[in-house]
Amino acid sequence: MLSLQVLHQLGAVIHLLVMCLILETAYGQDNRNNLFSVNMKISPIKNANECTVEITITNNVDKCMAVKVSTEDNPNIKYLSAHAAYTACICTTNNFFWHIQVSVNAVLQGKAEVVPANGICPEGEKIYPVTTYMRTTAREITVTP
C-alpha cells in the first residue's frame, strides 16, 4: 500500500511540473515576440515638401539591448541631414530623427533590429540575450501641391 502512495505522489509531482513548464513556456514566449515596439511619426515643416521623421523605439523587457535603427532607400525621398543608420543601447525609450524632402507621394519604411551589444551597451548593464530580432514600420508621405 505504501508503494502505491509513493507512485501516486510521484504522478502528482510530475503533473505539477509539466503544468508549470507549459505555463512558463506560454508566457516566456510572449515576451520574446514583443521585445520592443517601433513607432514612426512624420511631421511636416514650413518648407515645401519637407518633413521631420521620428522613429521611437520602446523597450518592452527589463533588460537593455543594442538596436540598429534605419530607413530604407527610396528614390523619391531626399535626406537633407544624412541618411544615417543609428545604433544605440536601448533600456527604456529612444527617439531617432531624419530631415527629409519628398518629390512625389512616397512610402517611407523604417527598420529596427537587435545587434550584438559589445561596445554599444555599457559594461555592467543587464543585456537581453538576443541577437536576431527585427521590427519594421511604414508611413505614406503625401506631397501637397
N, C-alpha and C positions, 0 to 999 in steps of 0.2 A: 504494500500500500504506500509506503514511504517513497518507493521508486516512482510511482505514478504521480505523486505530488511534485517531485523534482522535475519530471518531464512536463507537467502542466505549467509549472512556474517558468521553466525554460522557454516554453512556447509563448507565454505571455511577454517575457522579456524580448524575445525575437520579434514578436508582433509590434511591441512598442518601439524598438529600434528601427524597424522598417518604416513605421509611420513617421517617425522623426526624420528619417532620411528623405522620404517623399516630400514632406513639408519643407524641409531645408532646401532641397533641390528646386522646388517650385518658386520659393521666394528668393533664393540666391540667384537664379537665372533672370529674374525680373529686373534686378539692378544692373546686371551685365548688359542687358539690352537697352538701357537708358542711362549710360554713363554721364552724358552731358546733353544739353539742348542747344540748338542753334537758332538764332532769330536774326533776320535781316530787315533793316529799315532803310528806306531810300527817301531822302528829304531834298526837295528842290531848293536851289538858292537863287539869288537875284539874277544872275547872268543867264542868258537863254540856253536852255537845254543842259544846264549844269546841275549836278546833284552831289550830295554827300551820301556815301554808302556807309552804314554802320552795321557790323556783324557782332552780335553779342553771344558769347559762349558762357553758359551757366553749368557749373559742375554739379552733378546730382548725387555724388557719392562723398564719403567722408575722408577721402584721400586725394592728394594733388595728382595732376597728370600733365605731361608735356603735350601741347596741342599745336599743330601747324594749321593756320587759317589762311585761305587764299580765295581768289576769284578766278573763274575760268576766262580764257581769252575769248573775245567777241570782236569781230572786225567793225562793228557799229558803235563800239564803246572806246573812247579815248581816255586814258588815265592822265589827269592833269598834275597829280602829285607824283605818284610812282605806282606801277603795277607790282606791288610788293606782296610777298608771302611772309606772314608773321609767325614766329614760333615763341610760345610763352608757357610758363608754368602756371596752370590754372587751378587754384584751390577753391575759389568761390565763383566770381563772375568777372569777365574781362570784355572790354569793347575794342574793336579794331575798325579803322576808318580808311576810306579811299575817297578822293575827289575825282569825279568823272564828268565827261561830256558825252552826250549821245547825239548821233546824227539822224537816226530814224528809230522807230519803235524797236525795242530790243528786250531780250531776256538776260538778266544777269544771274549767274549761278555762283553760289558760294560753297566752299567745302571746308570742313574741319576734320582733322584726323589725328589720332593719338600717335605720337612718335616716341622713340626711346628718350627717357628723361635725363640721361647722362649729360652733365654740363648745362642743363636748362633749368631744372628744379634745384633749389638749394640743398646742400647735404643736410641730412637730419630730418627732412620733411618726410611724412608718410606718403609714399608713392603708390598709386594704384597699379597693380602688376599686369598691365595690358599693353600690347604693342600693335594690335590691329583692331581698330575701331574707327569708323568714319560716319559722318552725318553730312547731308547736303541740304541746301535751301535755294530757292529761286524766286525772283521777283520780276515782273514785267515793268519796263520803263516806257511810258508813253510820251512821245515828243509833242509839245504844244506848239501850234503854228504861230 
